[in-house]
């Protein structure tokens, strides 16, 4: 059967060690919010400069592309603990799928016609046995010499060819040996597939099924290799990624322009608010490089991906960070609405078991599509308000409380609907507290326990901690890889800022 491409799409999620750096600065909520917000560019900001044109050959471009591809793959394996190789399948109804199906049908029809000849012709069948032999040998570990000998002896193609020419070839016997070997190598999850193979008696359907199961076994072996490689790759990946990026940077001198702007913008926010929140100028100055870096990472969770260019050093994590950003936006709305509800209802619902989880689940379900183009904020928040008031009405009645008067209920609905605005005061408070909590993770030194949870975030504490841990791991790894580049950029920025302050 014709061999197929080994291409496979990649998925995402992995875990690395936690950051052990310390920062003693404890900014206030307002300080956090002001530092994270976007502002107009500073006159002394490092803006990306266009590099002189440089002509490169096609070979150089291909080599660079290959290096970036390998770098992205290694990074994904390290960062994504759920990374798995998946079989490639053309889209249903696509020309590629139609051509593939036609080629396979023609091949198997040809094999069937050969076997029906008198005497049978085994040329195609022997070719398939050769491919199967190569696949089985590829499954062997270095020390499995006995199995290697069995495969080489039983699937000796020259001997099989002689048997076919002399009319002594027992193709069913070969198939049974192949199935037995597959049963030896396969993962437990393939035992049922092997069992089904033993029930097939017709040669052509049997060979088709053998190749289908072998394809699954290849994927299993690839994923086993990835899981085995990950601990070793994790130890070397920092140096590997740094080396690969350095090679790319040497070929593309402007490859850090957006990273410089990202750090410069953040430095402007920090130096513009050095005396905010009660922190002394001396304390912040001593921690300035680390403060700039940590707040720069937090800014990525407020990023306008359509309008702003992402830092080059984090491009491989852009999708991960964007997912975190969307999750945080939804959690901020959930916490805001719940805070509004509980402040309005007061002691009547305070402490009722299970209520807060029911309200939270309702809000999350209705906001599930909030980042899709079809999302209609006005209609959705009106539905949220209606659902929550209905839930509160039933809960109050169940526990012997009087229902809300209509005017009070309408006021509550209006407050819930108002939370859809990014400028809503309650939403701003919740958002700033989330940023403070995340910053606590990045600044923590021991990581043995989570930072103190600010008020109003208890209903989303579990989800928030999960995101914070993922963010901290991503940031730690990124700092380790790109530390030399960041250090040089920050030195230039801070030195330039000191020169302008004089």
C-alpha positions as CSV (number, residue, x, y, z in Angstrom):
1,X,0.0,0.0,0.0
2,X,1.4,3.5,-0.8
3,X,3.1,5.1,2.2
4,X,1.5,8.2,3.5
5,X,2.8,11.5,4.9
6,X,3.7,11.5,8.6
7,X,2.3,15.0,9.0
8,X,0.2,15.5,12.0
9,X,-1.4,18.6,13.6
10,X,-0.2,19.5,17.0
11,X,-2.2,20.3,20.2
12,X,-1.4,22.2,23.2
13,X,-0.4,22.2,27.4
14,X,2.7,21.3,29.6
15,X,4.2,22.0,33.0
16,X,7.5,23.4,34.1
17,X,9.1,24.3,37.4
18,X,8.0,27.4,39.3
19,X,9.7,30.7,39.4
20,X,11.7,31.3,42.6
21,X,12.4,35.0,42.2
22,X,11.4,37.5,44.9
23,X,9.8,40.9,44.8
24,X,8.8,42.7,48.0
25,X,6.7,45.4,46.3
26,X,3.0,45.3,47.3
27,X,1.2,47.7,45.0
28,X,-2.4,48.7,45.7
29,X,-5.4,47.8,43.5
30,X,-5.4,51.2,41.9
31,X,-1.7,51.0,41.2
32,X,-2.1,47.6,39.5
33,X,-5.0,48.9,37.4
34,X,-3.1,52.0,36.3
35,X,0.0,50.1,35.4
36,X,-1.8,47.5,33.3
37,X,-3.9,50.0,31.4
38,X,-3.0,51.2,27.9
39,X,-1.8,54.7,27.5
40,X,-0.5,56.9,24.8
41,X,3.2,56.3,23.7
42,X,5.9,58.0,25.7
43,X,8.1,60.4,23.7
44,X,11.3,58.5,24.7
45,X,9.8,55.0,24.0
46,X,11.9,52.5,22.0
47,X,9.8,52.1,18.8
48,X,10.5,49.4,16.3
49,X,12.9,50.6,13.7
50,X,13.0,49.1,10.2
51,X,16.2,47.3,9.5
52,X,18.1,47.8,6.3
53,X,17.0,45.4,3.5
54,X,18.9,42.2,3.4
55,X,18.6,39.7,0.5
56,X,18.5,36.1,1.4
57,X,18.5,32.9,-0.7
58,X,15.7,30.4,-0.9
59,X,17.9,27.9,0.9
60,X,18.4,30.4,3.9
61,X,14.6,30.9,4.1
62,X,14.0,27.2,4.1
63,X,16.6,26.6,6.7
64,X,15.2,29.3,8.9
65,X,11.6,28.0,8.5
66,X,12.8,24.5,9.4
67,X,14.5,25.8,12.5
68,X,11.4,27.7,13.6
69,X,9.2,24.6,13.0
70,X,11.5,22.4,15.1
71,X,11.6,25.1,17.8
72,X,7.8,25.4,17.9
73,X,7.5,21.6,18.1
74,X,9.9,21.2,21.0
75,X,8.3,24.1,22.8
76,X,4.8,22.6,22.4
77,X,6.0,19.2,23.8
78,X,7.5,20.9,26.8
79,X,4.7,23.3,27.6
80,X,1.8,21.1,26.7
81,X,1.5,18.1,29.0
82,X,-1.5,16.8,26.9
83,X,0.4,17.1,23.6
84,X,-0.3,14.2,21.4
85,X,0.4,13.2,17.8
86,X,-2.9,12.8,15.9
87,X,-3.4,11.0,12.6
88,X,-3.9,13.3,9.7
89,X,-7.2,13.0,7.9
90,X,-8.2,15.2,4.9
91,X,-11.4,17.2,5.3
92,X,-14.6,15.4,4.5
93,X,-15.6,16.0,0.8
94,X,-12.2,17.6,0.0
95,X,-10.4,16.8,-3.3
96,X,-7.5,15.4,-1.3
97,X,-9.8,12.9,0.5
98,X,-11.5,11.9,-2.8
99,X,-8.1,11.2,-4.5
100,X,-6.9,9.3,-1.5
101,X,-9.9,7.1,-1.4
102,X,-9.7,6.5,-5.2
103,X,-6.0,5.5,-5.0
104,X,-6.6,3.1,-2.1
105,X,-9.6,1.5,-3.8
106,X,-7.6,1.0,-7.0
107,X,-4.7,-0.5,-5.0
108,X,-6.9,-3.0,-3.1
109,X,-8.9,-3.9,-6.2
110,X,-5.6,-4.7,-8.0
111,X,-4.5,-6.9,-5.1
112,X,-7.8,-8.7,-5.1
113,X,-7.6,-9.3,-8.9
114,X,-4.1,-10.6,-8.6
115,X,-5.0,-13.1,-5.9
116,X,-7.9,-14.4,-8.0
117,X,-5.7,-15.2,-11.0
118,X,-4.9,-18.8,-11.8
119,X,-2.3,-19.2,-10.6
120,X,-2.4,-16.4,-8.1
121,X,0.0,-13.5,-8.5
122,X,1.6,-12.4,-5.2
123,X,3.7,-9.4,-6.3
124,X,1.5,-6.8,-4.6
125,X,1.0,-9.0,-1.5
126,X,4.8,-9.4,-1.1
127,X,5.2,-5.6,-1.4
128,X,2.7,-5.2,1.4
129,X,4.5,-7.8,3.5
130,X,7.8,-5.9,3.0
131,X,6.1,-2.7,4.3
132,X,4.7,-4.5,7.3
133,X,8.1,-6.0,8.0
134,X,9.7,-2.5,8.1
135,X,7.0,-1.2,10.4
136,X,7.3,-4.2,12.8
137,X,11.1,-3.7,12.9
138,X,10.6,0.0,13.7
139,X,8.7,-1.0,16.9
140,X,11.7,-2.9,18.2
141,X,13.8,-1.6,21.1
142,X,17.6,-1.9,20.8
143,X,17.8,-5.0,23.1
144,X,15.1,-7.1,21.4
145,X,17.4,-9.2,19.2
146,X,15.4,-12.4,19.5
147,X,12.2,-10.8,18.1
148,X,14.2,-9.1,15.4
149,X,15.6,-12.5,14.4
150,X,12.1,-14.0,14.3
151,X,10.8,-11.2,12.1
152,X,13.8,-11.3,9.7
153,X,13.5,-15.1,9.4
154,X,9.8,-15.4,8.9
155,X,9.3,-12.3,6.7
156,X,12.4,-13.0,4.5
157,X,11.2,-11.5,1.3
158,X,13.5,-13.4,-1.0
159,X,12.3,-16.7,0.6
160,X,8.7,-15.6,0.3
161,X,9.3,-14.7,-3.4
162,X,10.7,-18.2,-4.0
163,X,7.7,-19.9,-2.3
164,X,5.3,-17.8,-4.4
165,X,7.1,-18.8,-7.6
166,X,7.0,-22.5,-6.6
167,X,3.3,-22.3,-5.6
168,X,4.2,-23.0,-1.9
169,X,3.4,-19.7,-0.3
170,X,0.9,-19.8,2.5
171,X,-0.2,-16.1,2.8
172,X,-2.6,-16.9,5.7
173,X,0.3,-18.3,7.7
174,X,2.3,-15.1,7.2
175,X,-0.8,-13.0,8.2
176,X,-1.1,-15.0,11.5
177,X,2.6,-14.4,12.3
178,X,2.2,-10.7,11.6
179,X,-0.9,-10.5,13.8
180,X,1.0,-12.3,16.6
181,X,3.9,-9.8,16.4
182,X,1.4,-6.9,16.4
183,X,-0.1,-8.3,19.5
184,X,3.3,-8.4,21.1
185,X,4.1,-4.8,20.3
186,X,0.7,-3.1,20.7
187,X,-0.5,-1.0,23.6
188,X,-3.3,-2.6,25.8
189,X,-5.8,-0.3,24.2
190,X,-5.2,-2.1,20.9
191,X,-5.9,-5.6,22.2
192,X,-9.5,-5.5,21.0
193,X,-8.3,-4.5,17.5
194,X,-5.9,-7.5,17.4
195,X,-8.7,-9.8,18.5
196,X,-10.9,-8.6,15.6
197,X,-8.0,-9.2,13.1
198,X,-7.9,-12.8,14.1
199,X,-11.6,-13.2,13.0
200,X,-11.0,-12.0,9.4
201,X,-10.3,-14.9,7.0
202,X,-10.4,-13.1,3.6
203,X,-6.9,-11.9,2.6
204,X,-7.7,-8.5,1.1
205,X,-9.9,-7.3,4.0
206,X,-7.4,-8.7,6.4
207,X,-4.5,-6.8,5.0
208,X,-6.6,-3.6,4.9
209,X,-7.4,-4.1,8.6
210,X,-3.8,-4.9,9.4
211,X,-2.6,-1.6,7.9
212,X,-5.3,0.3,9.7
213,X,-4.2,-1.1,13.1
214,X,-0.6,-0.6,12.3
215,X,-1.3,3.1,11.6
216,X,-2.9,3.3,15.1
217,X,0.1,1.6,16.6
218,X,2.5,4.1,14.9
219,X,0.6,6.9,16.6
220,X,0.7,5.1,19.9
221,X,4.4,4.6,19.6
222,X,4.9,8.3,18.6
223,X,3.0,9.5,21.7
224,X,4.9,7.1,23.9
225,X,8.1,8.5,22.5
226,X,6.9,12.0,23.2
227,X,6.0,11.2,26.8
228,X,9.4,9.5,27.3
229,X,11.2,12.4,25.7
230,X,9.5,15.2,27.6
231,X,11.5,14.9,30.9
232,X,14.8,14.9,29.0
233,X,13.7,17.6,26.7
234,X,12.6,19.8,29.6
235,X,16.2,19.7,31.0
236,X,17.7,20.9,27.7
237,X,14.9,22.9,26.2
238,X,16.0,26.2,27.7
239,X,19.4,26.1,26.1
240,X,17.9,24.6,22.9
241,X,15.2,27.3,22.5
242,X,17.7,30.1,23.3
243,X,20.2,28.7,20.8
244,X,17.5,28.4,18.1
245,X,16.2,31.9,18.7
246,X,19.7,33.3,18.7
247,X,20.3,31.7,15.2
248,X,17.0,33.2,14.0
249,X,17.9,36.6,15.5
250,X,21.3,36.6,13.7
251,X,19.5,36.1,10.4
252,X,16.7,38.6,11.3
253,X,18.2,41.5,13.2
254,X,14.8,43.1,13.7
255,X,13.4,40.0,15.3
256,X,13.0,41.7,18.7
257,X,11.4,45.0,17.7
258,X,8.0,44.3,19.2
259,X,9.5,42.8,22.3
260,X,11.5,46.0,22.9
261,X,8.3,48.0,22.4
262,X,6.4,45.7,24.8
263,X,9.0,46.2,27.5
264,X,9.4,49.9,26.8
265,X,5.7,50.5,27.2
266,X,5.6,48.7,30.5
267,X,8.6,50.5,31.8
268,X,6.8,53.8,31.0
269,X,3.8,52.6,33.1
270,X,6.0,51.6,36.0
271,X,8.2,54.7,36.1
272,X,5.2,56.9,35.6
273,X,3.7,55.5,38.8
274,X,6.7,54.9,41.0
275,X,5.2,56.7,44.0
276,X,1.7,55.3,43.7
277,X,0.2,52.9,46.3
278,X,2.5,54.0,49.1
279,X,5.6,52.2,47.8
280,X,8.7,54.3,48.0
281,X,10.7,55.3,44.9
282,X,13.8,53.6,46.2
283,X,12.0,50.2,46.8
284,X,10.6,50.2,43.3
285,X,13.8,51.3,41.7
286,X,15.7,48.4,43.3
287,X,13.1,46.0,41.9
288,X,12.5,47.8,38.7
289,X,13.7,45.3,36.1
290,X,11.7,42.4,37.8
291,X,8.7,44.7,38.3
292,X,8.7,45.7,34.6
293,X,9.0,42.1,33.5
294,X,6.1,40.8,35.7
295,X,3.8,43.6,34.8
296,X,4.7,43.2,31.1
297,X,3.5,39.6,31.3
298,X,0.3,40.7,32.9
299,X,-0.3,43.2,30.1
300,X,-0.4,40.3,27.7
301,X,-3.6,39.2,29.5
302,X,-5.2,42.5,28.4
303,X,-3.8,42.4,24.8
304,X,-5.6,43.7,21.8
305,X,-4.6,40.9,19.4
306,X,-6.1,42.6,16.4
307,X,-4.5,46.0,16.8
308,X,-1.2,45.3,18.6
309,X,1.8,43.2,17.4
310,X,2.7,40.4,19.9
311,X,6.2,40.2,21.4
312,X,8.4,37.9,19.3
313,X,9.7,36.0,22.3
314,X,6.1,34.9,23.2
315,X,4.7,34.1,19.8
316,X,4.7,30.4,20.5
317,X,2.6,31.0,23.6
318,X,0.2,33.6,22.1
319,X,-2.7,31.1,21.8
320,X,-2.1,29.9,25.3
321,X,-2.1,33.5,26.7
322,X,-5.1,34.4,24.6
323,X,-7.1,31.5,26.0
324,X,-6.1,32.6,29.6
325,X,-7.2,36.1,28.7
326,X,-10.6,35.0,27.5
327,X,-11.1,32.8,30.6
328,X,-10.1,35.7,32.9
329,X,-12.6,38.0,31.2
330,X,-15.4,35.5,31.7
331,X,-14.4,34.9,35.3
332,X,-14.3,38.6,36.0
333,X,-17.8,38.9,34.8
334,X,-19.0,35.9,36.8
335,X,-17.4,37.4,40.0
336,X,-18.8,40.8,39.3
337,X,-22.4,39.6,38.8
338,X,-22.2,37.4,41.9
339,X,-20.9,40.3,43.9
340,X,-23.8,42.5,42.7
341,X,-26.4,39.8,43.5
342,X,-25.0,39.0,47.0
343,X,-24.7,42.7,47.9
344,X,-28.3,43.3,46.8
345,X,-29.8,40.3,48.5
346,X,-27.8,40.6,51.7
347,X,-28.3,38.2,54.6
348,X,-31.4,36.6,53.0
349,X,-29.2,34.4,50.7
350,X,-25.9,34.5,52.6
351,X,-24.6,31.1,53.5
352,X,-27.3,29.1,51.7
353,X,-25.7,25.8,50.6
354,X,-25.2,25.3,46.9
355,X,-26.8,28.6,45.8
356,X,-23.6,30.4,44.8
357,X,-22.6,27.4,42.6
358,X,-26.0,27.3,40.9
359,X,-25.8,31.0,40.1
360,X,-22.2,30.7,39.0
361,X,-23.1,27.8,36.7
362,X,-26.0,29.7,35.2
363,X,-23.8,32.7,34.5
364,X,-21.0,30.7,32.9
365,X,-23.4,28.8,30.6
366,X,-25.0,32.0,29.4
367,X,-21.6,33.6,28.9
368,X,-20.0,30.6,27.2
369,X,-20.1,32.2,23.7
370,X,-19.0,35.7,24.8
371,X,-15.9,35.6,22.6
372,X,-17.7,34.5,19.4
373,X,-18.8,37.0,16.7
374,X,-22.4,36.0,17.2
375,X,-22.4,37.0,20.9
376,X,-25.0,39.7,21.7
377,X,-24.1,41.3,25.0
378,X,-27.4,43.2,25.6
379,X,-29.6,40.1,25.1
380,X,-27.3,37.8,27.0
381,X,-27.0,40.0,30.1
382,X,-30.7,40.6,30.1
383,X,-31.1,36.8,30.1
384,X,-28.6,36.5,32.9
385,X,-30.5,39.0,35.0
386,X,-33.8,37.3,34.3
387,X,-32.5,33.8,35.1
388,X,-30.7,34.9,38.3
389,X,-33.8,36.8,39.6
390,X,-35.9,33.8,38.9
391,X,-33.5,31.6,40.8
392,X,-33.4,34.1,43.7
393,X,-37.2,34.3,43.8
394,X,-37.4,30.5,44.2
395,X,-34.6,30.4,46.7
396,X,-36.1,33.1,48.9
397,X,-39.5,31.4,48.8
398,X,-38.0,28.0,49.7
399,X,-36.3,29.4,52.8
400,X,-39.3,31.4,54.1
401,X,-38.2,34.9,53.0
402,X,-40.4,37.4,51.2
403,X,-39.7,37.9,47.5
404,X,-38.0,41.1,46.4
405,X,-40.4,44.0,45.6
406,X,-40.7,44.6,41.9
407,X,-38.7,47.9,42.1
408,X,-35.9,46.2,43.9
409,X,-35.8,43.3,41.5
410,X,-35.7,45.7,38.5
411,X,-32.9,47.6,40.2
412,X,-30.9,44.4,40.5
413,X,-31.6,43.5,36.9
414,X,-30.3,46.9,35.8
415,X,-27.1,46.5,37.9
416,X,-26.5,43.0,36.4
417,X,-27.0,44.3,32.8
418,X,-24.7,47.3,33.6
419,X,-21.8,44.8,34.4
420,X,-21.4,44.1,30.7
421,X,-19.6,47.4,30.3
422,X,-15.8,47.4,30.8
423,X,-16.1,50.7,32.6
424,X,-18.5,49.4,35.2
425,X,-17.1,50.3,38.7
426,X,-17.7,46.8,40.2
427,X,-16.2,45.1,37.2
428,X,-13.1,47.4,37.4
429,X,-12.6,46.5,41.1
430,X,-12.9,42.8,40.4
431,X,-10.5,43.1,37.4
432,X,-7.9,45.0,39.4
433,X,-8.1,42.4,42.2
434,X,-7.6,39.6,39.7
435,X,-4.5,41.4,38.4
436,X,-3.2,41.8,41.9
437,X,-3.7,38.1,42.6
438,X,-1.9,37.1,39.4
439,X,0.9,39.4,40.2
440,X,1.3,37.8,43.6
441,X,1.9,34.5,41.9
442,X,4.6,36.0,39.6
443,X,6.3,37.8,42.5
444,X,6.1,34.9,45.0
445,X,9.4,33.2,45.9
446,X,8.4,29.9,47.5
447,X,5.1,29.0,45.7
448,X,4.3,26.6,48.6
449,X,1.0,28.3,49.0
450,X,-1.1,30.6,46.9
451,X,-1.1,34.3,47.6
452,X,-4.0,35.7,49.7
453,X,-7.2,35.8,47.7
454,X,-8.6,39.4,47.5
455,X,-12.2,40.0,48.5
456,X,-14.9,39.2,46.0
457,X,-12.9,36.4,44.2
458,X,-13.9,33.5,46.4
459,X,-16.5,32.1,44.0
460,X,-13.9,31.9,41.2
461,X,-10.9,30.9,43.4
462,X,-10.4,27.4,41.9
463,X,-10.5,28.5,38.3
464,X,-8.4,31.6,39.1
465,X,-5.7,29.5,40.8
466,X,-5.5,27.1,37.9
467,X,-4.9,30.0,35.5
468,X,-2.4,31.6,37.8
469,X,-0.4,28.4,38.0
470,X,-0.4,28.0,34.2
471,X,0.7,31.6,33.8
472,X,3.4,31.3,36.4
473,X,4.9,28.2,34.7
474,X,4.7,29.8,31.3
475,X,6.4,33.0,32.6
476,X,9.1,31.1,34.4
477,X,10.0,29.1,31.4
478,X,10.0,32.2,29.1
479,X,12.2,34.1,31.5
480,X,14.7,31.3,31.6
481,X,14.9,31.0,27.8
482,X,15.1,34.7,26.9
483,X,16.8,36.1,30.0
484,X,19.9,37.4,28.1
485,X,17.7,39.2,25.6
486,X,15.4,40.7,28.2
487,X,18.4,41.8,30.4
488,X,20.0,43.6,27.5
489,X,16.8,45.3,26.4
490,X,15.9,46.4,29.9
491,X,19.4,47.8,30.5
492,X,19.0,50.0,27.4
493,X,15.6,51.1,28.4
494,X,16.4,52.0,32.0
495,X,19.7,53.6,31.1
496,X,17.9,55.8,28.5
497,X,15.3,56.6,31.1
498,X,17.9,57.7,33.7
499,X,19.5,59.9,31.0
500,X,16.3,61.6,30.3
501,X,15.5,62.1,34.0
502,X,18.8,64.0,34.6
